[in-house]
Amino acid sequence: MQDLGELVERVERLELENKRLRMVGGATVAVLMAAALVGAVSPQAIPDVMAARAFRVIGNNGTDRAVIDADGISYHDENGILRGAINADGSGYFDELGRPRAGMTATGIGYTDENGDTRAAMMDLGILYFGENGVLRAWMNGLGVAYYDENVNLRARLGAADLATASTGVEARVPAVVALYDEQGNVIWRAPR
């Protein structure tokens, strides 16, 4: 039989080991819980896909300043007025009142004045310039450049033209000419003759 002193000593050692094991176990549990909490609040990796129906940039006053959605991309001024847009139909620029001023579509590029009248256009027909009243004033195309008066009468042409031969009166296409016309469309000067 062991004596009482050895037994007490052995119990004290066991209690000390038990205390150490509880401390190590508690510390292990605390470290694992801390790791889980740190992982829960740490920044996530960059996602492969971001999905949304729209993205909006909101100004200080709460108005939309830029919008990207299924209809396209639009830019608005500080008052919320549309100033620029790109969509499936083309792109456009709008003035401070939201009126269209310039645009580009599949058919061409156009510019309108503050009254909404087309002033310039570039399309398959060529480049066209319109006067203040919306009347065609100049046209550049594959045949050359033509200038028209306020009644849309051809007044000058640089390039190919259908001109009557002086001796026969028969019209023929002249590939390169500078010609001036009167109000009735008659050639009043041309070079070469």
Secondary structure, 3 states (H helix, E strand, C coil): CCCHHHHHHHHHHHHHHHHHHHHHHHHHHHHHHHHHHHHHHCCCCCCCCCCCCEEEEECCCCCEEEEEECCEEEEECCCCCEEEEEECCEEEEECCCCCEEEEEECCEEEEECCCCCEEEEEECCEEEEECCCCCEEEEEECCEEEEECCCCCEEEEEEEEEEECCCCCCEEEEEEEEEEECCCCCEEEEECC
